[in-house]
């Protein structure tokens, strides 16, 4: 299901996630949480056709897979910015990336 604040819940069992994005949310700015069997898969803010601000992606076991940020400045929407962290399915940090205006500046492993 998709949760928009607490107003709308849609069962995603029979829908392609990205098709649902464009079908219902193409021109809205909203905080989104995508679920599969009551486990959050992705969350963040969707504006027009881009993620902006903090973005989180989860494994199906509920452990965070990716946390990072997207630009919310006009002309740079959807560009990765700042530190991005990538975790294993057991929650161990695997590597980090640092971005500026969508360009990878640094890659590091713990």
DOKOLLUM-543230 format. One record per residue: x, y, z of N, C-alpha, C in turn. Coordinates in steps of 0.05 Angstrom, whole numbers, plus 32768, in hexadecimal, padded with zeros to 4 digits. Layout:
BEGIN
XYZXYZXYZ...
REM end
This chain:
BEGIN
80117FE880008000800080008011801980008006802F7FF9801480497FF980068059800E80158067801F80098077803380118094802E7FFD80A5802A800180C280277FF880D08040800B80D68051800380E0806B7FF280CA80787FDA80D0807F7FC880BA80887FAF80BA80787FAF80C680607F9780CA80507F9180B4803D7FA580A780317FA08094801B7FB2807C801F7FA58064801E7FB4804C801F7FAC803B80077FBF80327FF77FB980227FDF7FC880087FE17FBB7FF27FDB7FC87FD87FDB7FD87FD57FC27FF37FD17FC480047FCF7FAC80087FB37FA27FF97FA17FAD7FFD7F857FA67FFB7F807F887FE97F8E7F7A7FE57F897F5E7FEE7FA07F4C7FFE7FB27F5780077FC97F4880257FCB7F4780307FD47F30804C7FDA7F2E80507FF57F3D80637FF67F4F8067800D7F60806B80267F50807C80267F3B8081803E7F2C806A80467F1B805A80347F118042803A7F03802F80497F15802D803F7F2E801B804C7F41802480687F47803E806C7F49804980877F4D803E809B7F39804280947F20803B80A67F0A801C80A87F07800E80937F0C7FF180937F097FE480A67F1D7FEC80A57F367FDF80B47F4B7FEE80CD7F55800880CD7F52801880E17F60802980F47F4F802480F47F35803681027F23803B811F7F2A8027812D7F33802C814A7F37802781527F548028813F7F67802481467F83803E81457F93803F81557FA7805681547FBA804B81477FD3805781307FDA804D81227FF1806281107FFD805F810B8017807080F78024806480DB801D807580C98015806C80AF800D80788099801E8069808580238073806C802F806780558020807880458014806F802E8005807280158016805D80058016805C7FED802780597FD4801680637FBE8020805E7FA48016805A7F92802F80427F888032803B7F78804A80437F868063803B7FA08066803F7FB0807D805C7FB68084806E7FB38071808A7FBB807580907FD28062809B7FE8806D80A27FFF805C80B87FF7804980B57FFE802F80C97FF8801C80D98012801480CA8028801180D78041800A80C88058801880D6806D801E80C88085802880D8809E802180CA80B3801D80D680CC801680C180E0800C80CA80F6800080B8810A7FF580BB81097FD780A481077FCA80A281067FAD809681217FA380A5812F7F92809B81487F87809D81477F698086814B7F5C808481497F3F808F812E7F3680A7812C7F2B80B281137F2280CB810B7F3080D081167F4880EA81117F5580E6810D7F7380F880FD7F7F80FB80FC7F9C810A81157FA4810381207FBB811281377FC7811581327FE48129813E7FF0812E813A800D8138811E801481348117802D813D80FD8036812E80E68029813D80D28020813180BA8014813C80A28023812A808F80288131807680358125805E8025813580498023812B803180168131801A8029811F8007802C81217FF1803F81217FD68031812E7FC3803D812C7FA7803581107F9D803D81087F87803180ED7F7B803880EC7F72805581047F6F806281047F67807E81017F7F809180FF7F98808580FB7FB0809581157FBE809C812B7FB3809681457FC0809B814B7FD4808581567FEB808D815C8000807981727FF68066816E7FFC804D81817FF580378191800D802F81838024802B8190803C8021818480548030819480678037818B80818041819C80968034818E80AA8029819D80C0801B818B80D88018819380EA80088184810280038184810B7FE6816E81177FDE816B81227FC4816781407FC68171814F7FB3816F816C7FB2815281757FB1814B818A7FBF813181967FBC813281B27FB0814981B87FA4814C81D37F98814381D17F7B813481E57F73812A81E67F57814181E57F44813D81D57F2F815281D17F1B816581BA7F22816381B17F3B8174819A7F43816481847F50814981857F4D813881707F59814281557F50814281427F63814981277F5D816781217F5D817881357F60819481307F62819C81267F7D81AC81117F7E81B681077F9881C8811D7FA481C581217FBE81D681337FCD81DE81287FE881F481317FF281FC8129800C8205810C800E820581028026820E80E7802C81F880D2802781FF80BD801981ED80A6801581FA808E802281EA807F803281F48067803F81E5804F803581F4803A803081E98021802681EF800A803A81DA7FFB804181DC7FE7805581D67FCB804A81E17FB7805781DA7F9B805081BF7F94805C81B47F7E8054819A7F75805D819A7F6E807B81B27F6E808781B47F6980A481B97F8380B381B97F9A80A581BC7FB480B181D97FBE80B581EC7FB080A882087FB880AA820E7FCC8094821B7FE3809B82227FF7808782377FEA807482307FEB805A82427FDF804582547FF580398248800C80328258802280278248803C8028825780528024824B806C80238253807B800A8242808C80018249809D7FEA824280BA7FF2825280CD7FE7824D80E97FEC824780F67FD0823181057FCF822881117FB6822681307FB9822A813D7FA28225815A7FA08218815E7F85820181697F8481F2816F7F6B81F181567F5981EC813F7F6581E981267F55820381197F4D821A81257F54823481197F4C8241810C7F64824A80F47F5F825880E57F75827380F17F7A827880FA7F93829181067F9B82A380F27FA9829780E07FB982A780CF7FCA829880B47FCE82A8809F7FCF829E80847FD582AF80797FEC82A3806E800082B38063801682A5804A802282B68038802C82AC8020803982B68022805682A68017806982AE8018808582C78007808B
REM end
